[in-house]
Amino acid sequence: METKNVTSDIHYIGVDDPEQHLFESQYVTPDGMCYNSYVILDEHIAVMDTSDGRTMDEWKQNLREVLGDRQPNYLIVHHLEPDHASGIADVCAMYPDMQIVCSAKAKQMMPQYFEDSALESRVMTVKEGDTLSLGRHTLHFVMAPMVHWPEVMVTYDDADRVLFSADGFGKFGVYDADADDWACEARRYYFNICGKYGAPVSTLLKKAAALDVQQILPLHGPVLKGEQLAEALRLYTIWSAYEVETEGVFIAHASIHGNTAAAAERLVEILKAKGCPKVAISDLCRDDLGEAIEDAFRYGRMICMASSYDAGVFPPMYDFLHHLEIKAYQRRRVGLVENGSWAPSAAKTMRPMLENMKQVEIVEPVVTLRGRMKDADIQQLEALADAILA
């Protein structure tokens, strides 16, 4: 393993999995994923998390290379999800005297994943404000429940001013300590993984603001420092509060035979001609759903355009709106366009789904198309564009 020191005492032992192209069996990851883990070498040695089951052999090899003949004293478990904690039993078998340090909730949940009852006797639970001295380094434990599981905690190392942030500040993709374009895949990651839990994320940000954090070490993605750290904190403040990041309109369409898609493309032209600063568009039948979710949260205005189907709405749109609902979509203005040859029904299905979301305003007029777009329909689209931009 090529040595990847974060500081003189903190060593990276994480693993890339470039063949992991469907993270959590639902999110497309064309470049793969990384599973970050670290070792703090001090008078007492702490291992910070393990890795995914697919990568355990490489992770254990990385651990041995950093430790040599030394024995770790502690395994800090920030998050019990299997992509970070699959190696708990293995590393405990390797080092029989090592203690597991985790939240009380993590200890309670551990038997769900590890049947070895002997592990329980090795667990040391910590709570908000507890500390653990390794020598030069003192670890400060901060509870972060529901970011994005209830057992999550983060750790602040006051010697190197580093925050081990669990899944917070993560991104899709393999590890790259010098990644420039953090925001793109971090945004998609946040809204699809943590988007429902804005309030807990805001609480964690307030706690972190009281600490002198110079670097953030997430469980996925690069180390954040300097200007990139400042930008990540700025964006997380916006995202966790469900505020608008980019002024513009996002158009999501679900079209059976292409007529609704053609109307969506025309609406893009109309909005741009009216001075809309940014127009994004997604074909819900073909594009990545995770990116559509990301754009829905990024922009303050959205237009949903869908074919009618089985006296309801075309299923790709239904699926999209369902995902928005479970991710706590809120505080947005939304326009509706339906298409139906003999009995338009998409709007009557979309409207109540959106109205069930917090502070979502349905913009009038609701546009009804019948089959192929006609000149008279363009007037309706113009009116909707004026209303959504008002």
N, C-alpha and C positions, 0 to 999 in steps of 0.2 A: 504493500500500500504506500502510495506517495504521501509523505507527511503533510497534513493540512492543519497547521497550528492556527487557532483563533487568537490566542495570546501565548506567552511563554509557558503557561501552565495548562491551558485548555486545548485539548487535542481532538480533532474531528475523527470519528471512527464510523461515520454513517456509510450508507450503501446506496448506489444508484441501481435502479431496475429499469433499464431502457426498454425492456419487453413488456412492461406493465402498461398496456394501452387502453385499459378500461378501469379506472380507479373506482373503488367501491362498487364495482360492477355496473356503473351507470355514467361516469364522467369520462369523456374521451380525453386521453392523454397521449397524443401522437409521439411526444418525445420521451415518454416514460415518466417515472416518479423517483424521487429520492426519499430516503428514510434517515433522518438526521439523528445522530447520537454523538455524545462527547464524553471525554474523560478529563477530570480535573486532578492533576498530579500535585499533591501537597503532602504534609505530614500524614494526613489521612487522605485516602483516594476515593473519589466519588465517580461512579459511572452514571451518566445522565441519559436514561432511557435505553431501550434495546432497538429492535427493528422488526420488520415484517417477516412472516414465516418463510416467504419465498427467498429471503436473502440471508438467512441465519448463518449459513456456513461462512460466507464472506464476512459478515459482521463479527463473528467470533474470532476469525483470523485477524481482522483489524484490531480487535481488543487485545489479543495476545501480543501483537507487534508493538503496541504502545506500552503495555504493562510489563512485558518481559517476565521476570521472576517475581515481580511485586504482586501483592494481593490487594484487591479493592476492599475498602471497608464498607462502602455504601452503594446501593443501587437506588437512584432517585427515579421514581415513577411519576411523571407528570400527568399521564393520560393512559388509561387502560385499554384503549382501542387496539385491536390486534395488529394493526400496521405499525405500532410502536412498542407493543408490550409482549409480542409473541415469544421473546427470548428470556422471559423472567425465569422460568423453570430451568432452562438450560444453563444460564449464567449462575444461578444459585447452586446447581450441581457442580459447576466448575470451581466455585469458591465457597466452600461450606460455612465459612465464618462471616460472610458478607451479610449485612442487614439491608432489608428493603425499607425505603423511606417513602411514604405516600400519605394521601389524605385518608381520613377515617372512612369516607365513602368508597374510596378505591379498595381499601382492605375488605369492606363489606362485599364488594362486587367481585373480588379476585377469585373466589371459588367457582364463579360462573365460567371461568376460563382455565383454571388450574385445579385439578382434583387432589393434588398433593397437600394433605392437611398439615404437613410439616412446614409448609411455607408460612402459615399463619404465625408460628412462633418466632419467625425471623422478621416480622413486620414491625416497624416503628412508625406510628402515625404522628402527623404534625398538623397543626392548625394555624390559622391566620396569625402572623406575627412571630411564630416560632423561628428559632435560628439553630444552625448547626455549624460548629467550628471545625474546619479541616486543618487549621494551622494559620497560614497567611490569609486564606479565604474563609469568609463567613457566609454561609448560605442563609438567605432570608426567604421564608416560604409565604406565598401570597395565594389565597384561595381564589379560584376562578370558576365557580360552578356554572354550568351551562354554557361554557365556551369550549366546546359545544356539547360536552357530556357533564353529568352532575358531579363527577369525581375529580374534575380537572383542577390542577394547581399550577402555578408558575414559580420560578425560583430566581431570586436576584443575588448575584455574587458581588459583594461590596468591594472586593479587592480589585477586580478587573472591570467593575461597573458594567456587568453583562446581565441581561435578562434572558433566561431560558423560558420561552413564551408558549410552549406546547403547540397546539394547532393554530394559535393566533399568529397572524402575520405570515402565514404559509402561502405557498403557491404551487400550482401544478408544474411538473417538469423535473428534470434531473438536477443534481446539485451543481451550482456554479457560484463560487464565492464572489465573482465579479460581475454578476448578472446586471446588465444595464436596464433592460425593459422589465422591471419587476411588476409594474402596475397591471399590465394586461392580463397575465395569468393569475396574479394575486386577486384581482377583482372578480374574475370568474370563480376562483376558489372560494373567496369570501362569501359571495351571495348564494352559492350553491351549498356550501358546507355550513357556514355560520350565519347566513342571512336572517334566519328566524330569530336569532338571539341578540338583537341589537342592544337591548337594555343591559344584559350581562357584559357584553363587550364594552359598552360605555363605562360601566362600573370598573372594569379592569383598567381601562385607560386612565381613569381618575386615580386609581391606586398607583399606576406606573408613573404618573406625572409627579408624584411625591418622591420618586427615586432618581438618582443621577445615572440614568441609563445612557451608555455610550455605544452599546451594541445590543442588538436583539438576535437571539439564536432560536429560530423556529424549528419545529419538527419536520417541516417540508420547506424547501427553498433556500435561498442564500442567506448568509449573515448580513444583517442590515446595519449600516453605520454611516456617519456623516450626512451628506445631503439626502441620500437614499433613505436613511432612518427618519429624517425630518419629514420627507414626503410621505413615507408610509404612515407615520403618526397623523399627518394632516388628512390623508385619505380615510384612514380608519375612523377618525372623528366624524367625517361626513357620512361614511357608510353606516356606522352604528346608529346614527341619529336619523337614518332614512332621508337625509337631505339630498338635494340635487347636485350631482357632481358636474354634469355638462349640460349647458342649455341647448335644447333641441327637441326633436321628436323622434321617437322610435316607432316604426311600423312593423307589426307582426302579422303575417298573412298565412292563411291555410286555404289552398285552392285545389279543387279536384281536377279540372280540365284546363286551367290556365287563365280563365277569364278574370277571376278575382286577383290573381297575380298581376295581370296586365293593368288592372285598375290601381293596384298598389304602386306599381312603377310610375304610373301617371301622377299619382298623388305625391310621390317624391318630387317630381318636376314642379308641381304646383306649389308645394311648400317652399322649395328653393327659390322659385320666382317671387314669392312673397317675402323673402328675406330671412327665412328660418336659418339660424346660424349653423345647424348641423342636422342632417336627416340620416338616420340609420335604418336599415331594413333587414328583415329576416324571413326566409321561407321556412315555416315551421314543419313542412313536410320533408325537407331535405337538409336544412342546416342544423348545427349542433344546438340542442335544446339548452344546454348549459350557457352558451353564449347569448341566446335569446333572453334567458333569465337575467344574466348580467346586464344587458342593455336596457331591459325594462326598469331596473333599479337605477341605472346610470343617469337616465334622462328624466326630466320632470313631466313629460307629456308622452302619451302612447296612443296609437291607433291600432285597434284590432280589426282585421278584415278577414271574414271567413265565409265559406260556402255553407249553406244549410244541408243537413244530412239527417235522415231518419227522424224528421220532425224536431230536430235539435240543431246542434252545431257539428261541423266536421271534426272528428276526433282529435287530430293534431292540435287544434285550437283549444279544445276542451282540456287536453292534457297539459298544455301550456298554462292555462288559467288555473288549473288545479295546482300546479307547481308554484305559481305565484302566491296562491292562497296559503299553502303550507309553509312558504318561506316568508310570510308576513309582509307581503307587498302592501304599501300604504302611501298616503300623502301625495297622490298623483292625480293628474287630469287625463281622462281616457275618452277617445272617440271610438265609435263603432260603425263598421260597414258590414252589411250582410248581403249575401247573394243567394237567390233562390228562384228557380224557373217558374214553379206553380204555387208554392206555399213557403215564402221566406220565413225561416224560423231561427236563424242563427242568433239574431240580436236578443230574442226573448230568452235564450239560454245564456248568452254571455253577460247580459245586464245583471241578473241577480247574483251571478258568481262574483262579479266585480263589486257590486253594491255591498256584498258581505264582507268586503275588505275595508280596513280602517281608513277613513278620510280619502276615499277614492271618489272623485266627481265624474259623472258621466256627462260628457259634453254633447249638447244638441247642435245640429240635427243628427239623428241616427240615419245613416244613408242606406237605402235599399236598392240593390241592383237586381235586375232580372236577366240572367244569362250574360251575354256579351255587353261590354260597356258601350254606351251610346252618347251622343252629344249632350242630351239632357242630363245624363248622369254626371258629366263633367261639371255642370253647374252645381250639382249637389256636393261634389267633392270640393269645389271651390268654397262653398259655404262652410263645410266642415273644417277646411284648412283655416279659414278666417276665425272660426270659433275656437279651435284648439290653440291658435297663436295669440288670441286676445288676452 
